[in-house]
Amino acid sequence: MKNKAALTIDELLVNESFLNFYFRKDEADILEWEDWAEDHPERQELIKQAFIQLDKLSLKWKREQISEKFEELNEKLEEIKPLQVSFRRPQIIRWAAAVILFLGIGWWYFQQNNSKSVIYTELVENAPTALIEKENNTDKPLLITLSDGSSILLQHGSRLSYPANFEGNTREVYLDGEAFFEVAKNPEKPFLVYANELVTKVLGTSFNIKSFKGQKDIQVIVRTGKVSVFKLNEVQNSKNVKILEGVVIIPNQQIKFDKEKSNFSKSLVEAPEMLSEMPQYNFEFKDVSASSVFATIQKAYGISIVYDEELLKECPVTASLSDEPLYGKLELVCNAIEAEYQLIDGQVIISSKGCRN
């Protein structure tokens, strides 16, 4: 293959390895191009422009259109006779070949992928009302304020579509990428974020969603309040979205949706934080029962800690935990009472045989 550093946009569009990288369908090619881009920052703009060209094709054409265009352009390319030479012919052939190769790989991708991704553009096109779209092409988060008072920090490379005013019984927005939401409370109008295959429903809270094209999973992290997360088809098939329960996550929990396996996994975030609306807790303990210590930690972080209260109420703890993060606090307390903790399904599970006499 030609030296990557010398490739032009035209050549990238007909490069099978690069198209594998774009479609995220070959791990070796993905890793190779990601490493190369990291080692050659001066060529990242070229890759970005090539992605933009491919986005224009992939986002505007549906699967049926891809099939039709492939056949149409393939026939036109065959009609270009060798004797019909002009100074423009090489460029025409190059671009036609690029589009045909792109469509061919795109069609193969759609045919092979049984659990097809729901494209952000399709959701926007089928929205019941006219939408405003904002795209963040800057290096800083973009603040968007909605008509209901909700605010959104849209991250780099992300898009959000929303109505000028919310009508009907719900507030619906559409996300492609990553954003942090602070939603104004309105129990009568649930707030729904459509992020490709996932829908997040809230009444009023703050949370982060990451749903980029090409990533194998979608991530939702709750900072305050609680949210319910659903697969898109559950919302589309429901007659009343208000009564849907979904998978509920609370502060300091996160949920990941695996697109390929179509399943959820819930866990605690990497670095849990104390709830900002809670009073300042005193984490200086002297001969305090382990049960009381775990209860204090549980309230401060808004998480669920499962432990045997009766078994641990006779276990005294003396410790200074003020400067410790959550997992540091748990580690110190468990060491003091000869217990262990596990993180299971977004909860902390304490295992203990009780204190030694």
Disulfide bonds with the S-S distance in Angstrom:
Cys315-Cys355 1.81
